[in-house]
Structures are given as C-alpha cells and as structure tokens.
Amino acid sequence: MIWFRYIFLALILAAAVSLISVAIPNPKSSDRLFRLYIASILATGAIICVLFQALIPTGIESVGEKVEVSETHSLASLKTESSLSGKTALSFGYLTSTDEYVLMVKRDDGGYRRRCYPAETAVVYEDAGADDARVETVNSYQIVRLNYALPIVGEWSRDQLFFNRRETRIHVPQGSIAQGEYDFS
C-alpha cells in the first residue's frame, strides 16, 4: 500500500514540473517576478506533499465487526410460504422459486401487520420465551482501522465503519419449530 502512495506522489510532482515549464514567466522581463513565481511553485509543491501524506492512509487493517439491531417487532405468528414465477418467450423460458417467512407482528396500537422476509436473509433462533417472540433486523458493519503518518507530527489512526450486510433474525420459543410450521400458542 505504501508503494502506491509514492507512485501517486511522483506522478503529481511530474505533472507539476511539466506545468511549470509551460507557465513560467520570462526571466529576462523581471528577475523579482521570476523568483516569486519559483518560490510560490515550491511552496505549493510542499503543501501538496504534506496534504497528500495527511489524507492517504499508510496502512489499512480490519479490526472487527459491529452488530446493530435497527428494528424490532413483537411476533404474533409465523409461517413459511413458497411461490413459483416465470416467463416464456418462443421456446425458451425460466422458472424461479421464492421462499419466504410470512409474519404477523404486533403494533403498538394493538393491531397486527403482515410482514414477509426472504428465507435467504432470515435466520430462525429457538431462544425466546413465549412472550418474547420477536423479529429483528440486524445491520452488520466491518470496523476498519486507517493508519496515517506525517514525518514531523507522528502517527495516528482512525476507525471507520463499513456496511457489511443486513440480516433478519426471528426469535421463537423453544420447541415451536415442527415440520416447517411455527406455533406460538
């Protein structure tokens, strides 16, 4: 990763040097103006180098994962459902099957709402009490540590979260899973 920084910095400096030769004023017209121009080019190059060192990390490492529950609903009933869909054109066609969990979740006002979750992104756990049955939407983040370094200032690091995946976790009472059906009564 460090070699990338130096190659990029060399390309920026090469572009700056090539632009200097195009935009350089005539040294015979004014010696003072020429020296001010060269000093400003050198100062700009130094500032670019320092900013480049401060903005581009010297190292990147994965330090862990963070799991965050973004949504929770009390569960009233749960069943599985499968469906087939497809299309045909001339003599070609395809079929796709979808499996999903169909839930009735309790609302705060006493009503119920139907929710469907794809079976590929849902995980069922038999770990809840009879009154604690719930469905949770969980976001998983990767924690990445970015390391930075400046010659005079020193080294520092910063942790950053990157979204990894979203998962649905369905918590049902112990013993409620029987032959593909779920019963909470």
Secondary structure, 3 states (H helix, E strand, C coil): CHHHHHHHHHHHHHHHHHHHHHHCCCCCCCHHHHHHHHHHHHHHHHHHHHHHHHHCCCEEEEEEEEEEEEEEEEEEEEEEEEEEEEEEECCEEEEEEEEEEEEEEECCCCCEEEEEEEHHHEEEEEEECCCCCEEEEEEEEEEEEEEEEECCCEEEEEEEEEEEEEEEEEEEECCCEECCEECCC
